[in-house]
Amino acid sequence: MDNLKGKTFVVTGATGRQGSAIVHHLIQGGAQVKGLTRSPQSKKAKRIAAFGAELVTGDMNDLNRLKTVFQGASGVYSVQNPYTSSFAAEVRQGKNVADAARATGIAHIVQGSAGFGEKTGIPSWDSKLEIKEYMQSLGLPLTVLRPTAFMELISDPGFYPMASTFHHMPKLMGADKKVTWLAIDDLGAIAAKVFNDPQKYIGQDIKLASDLQTVNEVRELYQEVLGRKAPHFPMPEFMFRLFTGDDLIIMWKYLRTANYDWLTTDATLAILPEAQTVRTWLAKQKG
Ligand SMILES: NC(=O)c1ccc[n+]([C@@H]2O[C@H](COP(=O)([O-])OP(=O)(O)OC[C@H]3O[C@@H](n4cnc5c(N)ncnc54)[C@H](OP(=O)(O)O)[C@@H]3O)[C@@H](O)[C@H]2O)c1
């Protein structure tokens, strides 16, 4: 990607699911990447260093450190995790990223967001909206990327798929309601394309989904492609709440009645025509 070459991008959350995919695709596109991490000695940090990222130590709670790290960068990918910090910390960290980007004159900031872009009462969506509004209030050159359900929810043990995706999600939102899926690797590819073409994407808020499948349909695909039943563990709701908090429960209850028929795969496929379907993604999980 011609516009990435010779440029440096800072990726926050670089050792995480989203961040590592973004690091990978930016480097593949010819960019230099500074991957922000609190623990440069960790296994996950070493993995992104092996892709070719420069590891930079920093905490998003530390505004001055962010300003130092952002010096000279052409763009910043901003993502925070409220589940491992808190919703208040997510907003504080996102605002710090915004303040540092403003202070250092970052030419393009891409926010890794979620949801449909309106206030819903879902804590992890509203927190990201608050960060977006703050970024806009500073006049930052912003693109918002909004995935809603990562395909990794189907298999990543960190997401408790047996109890969450194949039990509570269908119970709360309905097994026949479409889920708006996107693979995390495709988010990385899309972010790299967005950074490669700032003129086109600054000012855009893009709702991402490369496949729309209900949980029942995913169960059938799982059986068909992987040759075994999707895992299922009927955990009581109070126990699930103890593990994961209220956010997912509120989100899936909201999705039961929400109308998001307008959300198609068109915007995603226009950026990344080869974006995966649940079927092609499952096929990669074989073995
Ligand atoms: N699950 C879904 O389907 C879905 C869909 C859409 C959006 N989302 C959103 O995705 C976000 C989480 O992204 P993810 O899955 O990529 O998270 P993740 O895998 O937990 O990665 C987050 C990274 O952030 C870094 N980090 C945490 N606290 C930090 C701090 N104070 N300062 C600097 N770095 C810090 C950690 O790296 P170090 O430990 O190396 O510092 C960690 O590797 C959430 O906001 C969630 O709402 C999820």
The ligand as a MOL file (V3000), in Angstrom:
LIG
                    3D

  0  0  0     0  0            999 V3000
M  V30 BEGIN CTAB
M  V30 COUNTS 48 52 0 0 0
M  V30 BEGIN ATOM
M  V30 1 N -15.6210 -9.0980 21.3660 0
M  V30 2 C -16.2390 -8.5280 20.3640 0
M  V30 3 O -16.9680 -9.1660 19.5920 0
M  V30 4 C -16.0320 -7.0520 20.1470 0
M  V30 5 C -16.6200 -6.4610 19.0250 0
M  V30 6 C -16.4270 -5.1000 18.8060 0
M  V30 7 C -15.6380 -4.3650 19.6810 0
M  V30 8 N -15.0830 -4.9700 20.7650 0 CHG=1
M  V30 9 C -14.2630 -4.1340 21.6590 0
M  V30 10 O -12.9150 -4.5720 21.5780 0
M  V30 11 C -12.2230 -3.9600 22.6770 0
M  V30 12 C -11.1500 -4.8690 23.1800 0
M  V30 13 O -10.2320 -5.0850 22.1460 0
M  V30 14 P -9.3280 -6.3700 22.1470 0
M  V30 15 O -10.1980 -7.5970 22.1490 0
M  V30 16 O -8.3290 -6.2030 21.0690 0 CHG=-1
M  V30 17 O -8.6670 -6.2640 23.6090 0
M  V30 18 P -7.4790 -7.1050 24.2260 0
M  V30 19 O -7.2000 -8.3210 23.4020 0
M  V30 20 O -7.7440 -7.2280 25.6810 0
M  V30 21 O -6.2570 -6.1210 24.0150 0
M  V30 22 C -6.1800 -4.8900 24.6570 0
M  V30 23 C -4.7280 -4.5220 24.8460 0
M  V30 24 O -4.6970 -3.2420 25.4640 0
M  V30 25 C -3.5510 -3.1500 26.2620 0
M  V30 26 N -3.8750 -2.3320 27.4390 0
M  V30 27 C -4.7990 -2.5810 28.3860 0
M  V30 28 N -4.8010 -1.5930 29.2990 0
M  V30 29 C -3.8710 -0.6980 28.9050 0
M  V30 30 C -3.3950 0.5420 29.4150 0
M  V30 31 N -3.8790 1.0660 30.5520 0
M  V30 32 N -2.4260 1.1930 28.7410 0
M  V30 33 C -1.8850 0.6630 27.6000 0
M  V30 34 N -2.3000 -0.4990 27.0700 0
M  V30 35 C -3.2690 -1.1640 27.7040 0
M  V30 36 C -3.1160 -4.5670 26.6610 0
M  V30 37 O -1.7660 -4.6950 26.2910 0
M  V30 38 P -0.5440 -4.8230 27.3490 0
M  V30 39 O -1.0270 -5.7330 28.4430 0
M  V30 40 O 0.5270 -5.4190 26.4900 0
M  V30 41 O -0.2660 -3.4250 27.8180 0
M  V30 42 C -3.9920 -5.4780 25.7630 0
M  V30 43 O -3.2090 -6.3930 25.0090 0
M  V30 44 C -13.2810 -3.6440 23.7200 0
M  V30 45 O -13.3880 -2.2430 23.8490 0
M  V30 46 C -14.5610 -4.2420 23.1330 0
M  V30 47 O -15.6920 -3.4940 23.5000 0
M  V30 48 C -15.2360 -6.2970 21.0010 0
M  V30 END ATOM
M  V30 BEGIN BOND
M  V30 1 1 1 2
M  V30 2 2 2 3
M  V30 3 1 2 4
M  V30 4 1 4 5
M  V30 5 2 4 48
M  V30 6 2 5 6
M  V30 7 1 6 7
M  V30 8 2 7 8
M  V30 9 1 8 9
M  V30 10 1 8 48
M  V30 11 1 9 10
M  V30 12 1 9 46
M  V30 13 1 10 11
M  V30 14 1 11 12
M  V30 15 1 11 44
M  V30 16 1 12 13
M  V30 17 1 13 14
M  V30 18 2 14 15
M  V30 19 1 14 16
M  V30 20 1 14 17
M  V30 21 1 17 18
M  V30 22 2 18 19
M  V30 23 1 18 20
M  V30 24 1 18 21
M  V30 25 1 21 22
M  V30 26 1 22 23
M  V30 27 1 23 24
M  V30 28 1 23 42
M  V30 29 1 24 25
M  V30 30 1 25 26
M  V30 31 1 25 36
M  V30 32 1 26 27
M  V30 33 1 26 35
M  V30 34 2 27 28
M  V30 35 1 28 29
M  V30 36 1 29 30
M  V30 37 2 29 35
M  V30 38 1 30 31
M  V30 39 2 30 32
M  V30 40 1 32 33
M  V30 41 2 33 34
M  V30 42 1 34 35
M  V30 43 1 36 37
M  V30 44 1 36 42
M  V30 45 1 37 38
M  V30 46 2 38 39
M  V30 47 1 38 40
M  V30 48 1 38 41
M  V30 49 1 42 43
M  V30 50 1 44 45
M  V30 51 1 44 46
M  V30 52 1 46 47
M  V30 END BOND
M  V30 END CTAB
M  END
